[in-house]
Amino acid sequence: MNSRSHGASVVWIKICATTNLDDALASLDAGANALGFILTASPRQITPETAAEIIAALPPSVEKIGVVVNETPEALAKLANDIGLSGLQLHGDEPPNQLPEYRRALGLRKIIKTLQARELVADPSKLDAYLAARDSIDGILLDSGSPTARGGTAIPFDWNAVLPIIERIKQTVPVIIAGGLNSTNVADAIRLFDPCGVDVVSGVELSPGKKDPAKLRAFITAARFTASTGPHTPVSS
């Protein structure tokens, strides 16, 4: 993940829920840095075998991130080796005290820990232990989620409420913004949060699991050249 200084114009862009090679290549053609493969229960889930076939056809330069939920470190190390993942996104309830085990098992592969923004607003102290485990992760991804879905809700979280939390995260580890992003709001998110990266699913889809090339281009164009404006300005509700 590229580090960013405040006001920089380069942001890491991950297109998640890649289900086929055509969509993967369209994402790369539009300028994505990373592709996500959902390997857990989801309308956008694919099998490890399908992910391996797609990954084998991709250039080495693109990051291949497996999205997983509550798997053991040993299982993830084997999965990553078997299908060629360069990183894992821990999207479940993986406890902070277990993150060192994931680091030992996964070595130099990127580890991104997803946290639900709504849960951190309800209990900001939940963040403390994850920040204390900063040496075991490469970034924290903030997603919206819901009581029935861990991601892919197409609904942004309350940006103003989460802004102080994101500022805390950024002091320790890189932060990635997800949750309801699309080509019309990603620039505002980047200006407000000045994140290391952004992550999108539904905002670039024709239907669950199928990408829209025009939406991909519009999203990445909007994100790629948007710089933080400096002082944070709350978003009008």
N, C-alpha and C positions, 0 to 999 in steps of 0.2 A: 504494500500500500504506500503510495507516495505521501511523504510528509508535506504539509502546507503551512506556510507562514500566513499571518493575518493579511487579508487583502490579495492573496495570490489568485491567479486566474485559472489554475489547473485543479481539477477535482477528479478523483477516482470514481469511475462509473461502472456499476455492476448491473447487468441485466439478468434478472433471476427467472427461475422457472423455465429454463430452456428444455424443450422436449424433442427437438428434431434438428437435423443438421442445417436445413435451409434457414431456420430461424437463428441458429447460432452464427451462420455466416452473415446474415443480414445485420445482426447486432454488431459484429466486428466491422463490417463495411461502414456502418454508421459511426463507429469510433469508440465502442465499448472497450474498457480495460479488462473486464472480468465477466464470466458467465456463471450463473448459478444453476445447479441441478438439484431438484427436490427429490430426496431419496427416502421420504417418509410419507405417511398418510396425508394425502392432499388431492384435490381435483387435478393438480398439475404434477403429480408424482410420476416418476419414470423408474424403471428397473435399473439396477447397477449395470446390467448387460447393455441396455440401450444407452446409458450414459457413457459407457466405455467405447461404444461404437462412434458416438459423436465426438468424444474427446480425442480419439485416435486420428480423426480427420482435421483437427484444429492445429494451428501453428503453435509452437512452443511459447511464444511471447504472451499469449492470452492466459489469464488466470482462470483456473477451473475449480470452482468452489462447490463442494457438496453440502447441501442443507440437510441436517440430521436432527433427530430429537431423541435425547436420553439413551444414546448408545454408549457402550463401554469404550474406554480409550483403546483397548486392544482390538475391538471390532472395527473401530474407525481407522486404525493404522493399517489393518488388513484391507479394508475397503479402499482406502486411498491408494495403496500399492496396486491393488488389483485393477482399478479402473483409471488410474492416472490423475488423481486429483492433486492440485497444488495447495489446496486449503480446505478447511472445514468451517462451516457456520453452525455453531451449537445453538439450536433454536428451541431447546426444551427447557427443562428445569435443572439443568446441570449445576450443582452447587459450587460455590466459589472455592471451597476447600478441596474440590476434586480437580480443579483446573491444572494444578501442577502435574497431575497424572496424565492429563491430555497432552501437555507440553512434552513430557518425557516420551510418550508413545508416538507422537506425531513429529517430533524433531523440529526441523526447520520449516515445515509446512505452516502456512498461515492459519491462525485460529481466531475466529471472530465470534464473540459471544453476543447473542441477541438478548435484549431486555425489553420488556413491554413498558412503554411510556406511561400508560394508565396506572400500572402497579407502582411505579416509582413516584408518581404524583401522590398516590394514596399513602405510600410509606417510603419517603426519601432515604431512610436509613438502610433500606435494602441494598442500596448502591455501595455502601461502605466496603463490604467484604469483597465485592467484585473489583473495586479499585485497588484494594490491598493485594489482589492477585494479579496485578498489572504485568508482572514479569512473565506470566504464563499465557497472555493473550496479546494479539496484535491490534485489536480494536474492539469497540463495543458498538453494536448496531441497535439503534432505537427504532422500534416498530410500534404500530398502533395496537394490533391484535384486538381480540374481543373475548368474552367468556366462552365462546364456542369455536374460535379460530385463532391460531397463533400468528397468522399473517395473511396477506393477500386480500385484505378487507376493502381496499380502495378508499378507505376513510382516513384522512389525516388525523393525527393526535392534536391535542390542544397545544399549539406551538408556544403561545405565551406562557402557559403554565409550566412547560417543560424547559424553557430557555435557561433558567438558573441551574437545572440539573445538567443540561448539556455543557454549560460553562464549567461545572465541576468535573465532568468526565474529561473534557479537553485539557484540563490541567495535568492529567495523568496519562491518558491513552487516547489515540485517535478515535474520533466518533464518526459513525456513518448514519445518515438519516434515511429512513424508509417510511412506509405508511402513507398510502394515498397520493404519492407523488405522480405528477404528469407534466406535460410540456408547458402547461399554463401556470403551474405553481412552483416548479423546481427552482427557478431563478430566485424567487422570493425566499425559499428555504435556504438557499446557499447564502444569500445576502444576510439573512437573519442569523443563521447559526455558524457560518464559516466552517463547515465540516470538512473532514478529510475526504469523505466520499458520500455518494448517494446510491440508493438501491431502488429498483423499480420492478414491478410485476404487472399489475392490472393496467397501469397507465400507458403501457405500450402494447396492449393486446387487442386482437379482434374478438377473441373469445378465450376462456380459460385454457392456457397451454398453447395458444396460437398467437404469434406476434404479428403486429401490423408494421410493415417496413416504413410507412410514412410517419407513424407515431414514434418509432424508434429514432428516426432522423430528427424529428422535431424535438424530442426529449433531449437527445444528446447535444444537439446544437444549442438548446437553451441552457443546458448545464455547463457545457464545456467552457464557454467564454464569459461566464458570470462570475464576477468577483465580489467578495464581501465589501460592503460599503463603509465599513468601519463601525461607528457606534451603532448598537442594536436599536432598532425601532420596532416596537410592538406591532403585531399584525392586527388590523382592525377586525372586529368580529361582526 
